[in-house]
Amino acid sequence: MKTFILFLTIFFSVIAIADEERIAWKDVFTKIPATSKEGLSTGFSKDALPYWGVILASTGVLYRYDEDFYRESQKKGRDWGIGNQDNTKPLVSFGGQELMRLPTDTGSAMYFLGDGWMHAGIATGFISYGSATENTRAYNTGLMIIHGMFVSTIFNQTLKRSFGRESPEVSTSKRGSWNLFPSFNDYNSKTASYDAMPSGHVMTATMTFTVISERYPEYRSFIYPFAGVWISALAFEMMNNGVHWASDYPLGIAMGYVFGKASVAVLSKNEKKETQEEKETSWMIYPSINGNTSMIKAVKNF
């Protein structure tokens, strides 16, 4: 898994070094309100209305067939020898809380494609490579991914704790019950009973690939199909192991896309602003000869 993350990072990092300023680490946290505002403005603009139609329509259709998709995914999982269980194992625990779980088989590896540790690892790879090679483009891409994870998770958790939808594995009614606004203690003690909608794993994966595609647009012909396969495998496995319904995905994908775009837009403004300020205060001094007279000229950029 570490080798795969390193390969993914180097592939996108080595292709070009952009002329831009490094983003300050503090901006990852201090720009959360700005990115939240940017994401909400984009998501609820007039231009977004057709996309909301697609999200609502696709969610409605998938909701109608949620039970069928769930049962068929579990059947395929058994037929393909993947099984229907989540076999990730705890690696790091503290105070009785599991902080990190890692995959042990094919099914759990597919599930791990959306895990926060996976995408934090991808971001860390970009940052590490960018620091080691002075590749600012890669360094900033890693920070944008981390920033996007913080912002999108805030909204994802807000919606999960509002909808309170049961996951398939613990459902007490067809397509899962909706227990709106569960208490803090209930949610934390019986998370699977309340956190199905929207999918955080799909959202995080979509957000990561959105940031990468925004930062490396010349490689979108590779990024898009790669992301499609990645997210499809993840979405299948989460139905197979009973974590999510198919109708949990459209909103999660939309959130990942919007907040990925917003993260790049907000943090890129800082790059451009700093670069512009540097240009406005820069001087160029050079020698000049006019006939028999030698002189030194100074030019200031405006």
Secondary structure, 3 states (H helix, E strand, C coil): CHHHHHHHHHHHHCCCCCCCCCCCHHHHHHCHHHHHHHHHHHHCCHHHHHHHHHHHHHHHHHHHCHHHHHHHHHHHHHHCCCCCCCCCEEEEEECCEEEEEECCCHHHHHHHCCCHHHHHHHHHHHHHHHHHHCCHHHHHHHHHHHHHHHHHHHHHHHHHHHHCECCHHHCCCCCCCECCCCCHHHHHHCHHHCECCCCHHHHHHHHHHHHHHHHCHHHHHHHHHHHHHHHHHHHHHHHHCCCCCHHHHHHHHHHHHHHHHHHHHHHHHHHHHHHHHHHHCCEEEEEEEECCEEEEEEEECC
